[in-house]
């Protein structure tokens, strides 16, 4: 089943608790953590994640766009994140880190920038709960979807299926009503949507509509 994760990067940071409640029908709440080093932008950290966890019943999906995730990522699991994503390009010991995150009770996820191929990480897939294929360059919200990532999504789904893994495949960047069907047909099943949700008059209705679109497109993809 398709999962929709609204990104609070597109929410009103002065009203985060209210913005979280506005999308309580979502599967997860996507929290982008940026350090101003791995990516040029700077957002929020552990204290805000802890506060958000108390303000909403929606589980938190933390995407760490930071240097030295080996040091910092377990703290986000300790802070209450249900899923913690670290970048392949930044992690020194990804298997050890994934195991540490899982030991804290959170799902472990590996993210790949657009230019990073999936194939070198095939042997790591059994250590993960989710793999994130970035469909924009990480660091800023509101970017246009990169169609050139669709073949990579398909290859990733093929690797997951080949190994018979129960591994979620997430896409993040430019996901909207215009692009979500292509991602779902390619094999993605978890979708991060920022402005497509928080830019809508009714964010909860936008979540439901995107989920419906993705589910229908995924069914078409399986029929092919």
N, C-alpha and C positions, 0 to 999 in steps of 0.2 A: 504493500500500500504506500502511496506517495505521502511524504511528510513535508510540511511547510514550516520553515524556521524564519520568522520575521527578524530582520537585523535592526537592533536598536541604534546602529550607526546612523540610520535615517530618522530616528525618533527625536523628540524634543528632550534634550539632556536635562533641561530644568524641570521636567515632569516625568522622569523615568518610571516611577511607580505607577502613575496613571497610564502611561504608554504601554507598560507591560500588561496591565489589566485589560487594555483595549484589544489585546490579541490573545486572550486566554483560551480561545479555541484552537490555537496553534499547537503543533506537536512539541516544539522546542522554542526557546527564545535565544537567538543568536547574538552573542556578545563579542565584538571585535576588540581585542586588546592590542594596541600598537605602542611601540616604545620610542619612536622618533629615530631609531637606528636601523633596525632591519627594514623598516619602511619609514618614509619621511614624516608621516603623521603621528600624532600623539593623542591617545584617547584616555582610557581608564585602567584601573588595576584591581587588585584583590579586595580592598575595602568596598568598592562599588559592587563587585560580584556578590560579596557577602550580604550587602544591603538589598540587592535585587532579589536574592534568594529568599529573603524574608518577606518581600513585597508581593511575590507572585507564586502561584502553585505550578506554573509552567516550568519544566526543567530547563536549566541553562546549558547552552552549547557554546563553550568558550573557544574562540579561534585566536590563538596566540601568534601574532605577527611580531615576534620579538627575537632578539639575540639571546643566546644562552638559555634556551627552553629547558635544557637538562637541569638547570638550577631552579627555574621558576615554575615550570608547569605543574609539579605536584602540589604546589601551594593553592592552585586554583581548584584542584580536586578536593583538597582539604577545606577550602572555602565554600564548598557546596555545589560546584559545577557538576552536572550529570555527565557531561562529555567534554573532554579537553583535546583540542587539536593543536599540534605543533608542526612546524615546517621542516620538511626533509632537508632544505638548504641550510637550516640553522642548527639542527640537532647533531651533537657529537656522537651519541650512542643511542640511536632511535629504539632499538629493541629493549634495552635496559629502561629507557624512559617510558615506553609504552607499558612495560610491566609495573613500573612504579605507579603510574596513573591508575592502572587497573587495581593495584593493591590498595589504593585509596578508595576504591569503590566506584570509580568513574569509568566511562567508556573512553578508550584511547583511539585517537584519530591522527592520521598523517596527511598533511597538506602539501600539494605540489604547485609551484608557480607555473604560469603558462609554458615557459621554455624548458621545464624539467620533465623528462620522460618518465613514464611509469615503469618501464621494463626493468631498470636496475633495482627496483624495490619489490620485485615479484616474490622473492623469498621471505620478505618481511610481512607479507599480507596476513598470514595466520596469527601474527602477534597483535593485529589491529581489530577494532570494532567498526571503523569507518575510514574511508579514504576520501579526501577532498580534492577535487580537480578545480583549481581556480580558473574562472572563465573571464577574468580581467586581471590586470597586474594588481597585486595587493597593495593596500595603503589608503585608498579613497573610495567613498561610496559614489553612486550615481554614474559610474562609467558604462560605456557601451559594451554589450556582450560580444565576445570574440568567437565568431563562427568557426574559426580554425581549431577550436578546442573540441569540436564534436567528434572527429576521428579518435582523439585521445580518450574521450569518454567511452566510446565503443570498445577500444582496445582494453581499457581498464575493466569494463564489464565482462569481456571475454576471458580475461585472466581470472577474475573472481569466480566465474562460472566453471572454468576449467579445473580449478582447485576445489570446487564444491563448498565454497566458504559462505557463511552467513555474515557477509560484510556489506555494510551500507555504503552507497556511492553518492557522495554529496557534490553539488555544484554551487558555486558562489561567485556572483558578479554579473550584473546586467540581467538577472532573471526577472522576467515579467510575463504578462499574458501573451506577448509577442514571441517570446523565446522559450518558455518552459516546455512546450510540447516537443520541440526539437531535442531538448535535453533528455526528456523522459523516453522518447523513442530511441535515443542513443544508449539508454541503459541507466541513467541516473534515477535515484529514488528518494533522495533528500535534497530539498531546494531552499537555498537561502535567498530571501527576497526582502529588499530594503525599501526603496522608494515606491515599488509596486504595491506595497502594503501600507506603509505610513504616509504615502502621498495620496491615498484613496480617501474618499469621504467617509467610508465605513471600513476600517482596517480588518475587522473580523469577517465581514462579507468578502473582502478581497482574499483573505486566507482561504476561505471555503471555495471560492471560485478557482483559485490557482490549484488547489488540491484536486478539484474535479477535473480540470484541464489535464493535469499531469497523469492522473489515473487513467483517463480515457486514452491519452497518447501512449502510455506504457502498454496498454492492452493492444493497441494497434501494432506497436513495435514487436510484441511477442507473436503476433499473428503472421508476421513477415518471415 
